[in-house]
Amino acid sequence: MNIMKKVFPLLLSLLIISINTIAQTTVDTTVPMADKLREDGKIWVVVVVIAVVFAGIAINMLRLESKVGKIEKELKIK
């Protein structure tokens, strides 16, 4: 659970920063490719794929941290 104490504030600050940058963007900017994806409803496929990749990386990092912690305990390394 020690890793969560370190990761949570970082993720929270990144979330706050991203909300601020989204709030500062102007509505007038249009990207034709993004508009087409929104019209077809495929933008959600892109969002889901990015979310799955991010979740996979996060889970892998947590598993590695757990394994390293076990090895450190076995070797009594701090």
ZAMARGU-4260 file (C-alpha; in steps of 0.2 Angstrom, whole numbers, plus 5000, padded with zeros to 4 digits):
<rodrens>
0) 5000/5000/5000 | 5015/5011/5001 | 5016/5013/4982 | 4998/5020/4983 | 5003/5033/4995
5) 5016/5039/4982 | 5006/5037/4967 | 4989/5044/4972 | 4995/5062/4975 | 5004/5062/4958
10) 4988/5056/4949 | 4977/5068/4958 | 4988/5083/4953 | 4989/5077/4935 | 4970/5076/4935
15) 4969/5093/4942 | 4981/5100/4929 | 4972/5091/4915 | 4955/5098/4920 | 4963/5116/4920
20) 4970/5114/4903 | 4953/5107/4896 | 4944/5122/4904 | 4956/5134/4895 | 4954/5127/4878
25) 4943/5137/4866 | 4928/5129/4858 | 4931/5138/4841 | 4946/5126/4837 | 4940/5111/4826
30) 4949/5097/4820 | 4941/5088/4805 | 4947/5071/4810 | 4941/5073/4827 | 4924/5079/4821
35) 4922/5064/4809 | 4926/5052/4824 | 4913/5061/4835 | 4900/5060/4821 | 4903/5041/4819
40) 4904/5038/4837 | 4921/5031/4835 | 4929/5043/4847 | 4924/5032/4861 | 4933/5017/4854
45) 4949/5028/4854 | 4946/5033/4872 | 4943/5015/4877 | 4959/5009/4869 | 4969/5023/4877
50) 4961/5019/4894 | 4965/5000/4892 | 4983/5004/4888 | 4985/5015/4902 | 4977/5003/4914
55) 4988/4989/4908 | 5003/4999/4911 | 4997/5004/4928 | 4993/4986/4933 | 5010/4981/4927
60) 5019/4994/4937 | 5010/4989/4953 | 5014/4970/4950 | 5032/4974/4947 | 5032/4985/4963
65) 5025/4971/4973 | 5038/4958/4966 | 5052/4970/4970 | 5045/4972/4987 | 5045/4954/4990
70) 5063/4952/4984 | 5068/4966/4995 | 5060/4958/5010 | 5069/4941/5006 | 5085/4950/5005
75) 5082/4962/5019 | 5086/4977/5008 | 5079/4994/5013
</rodrens>
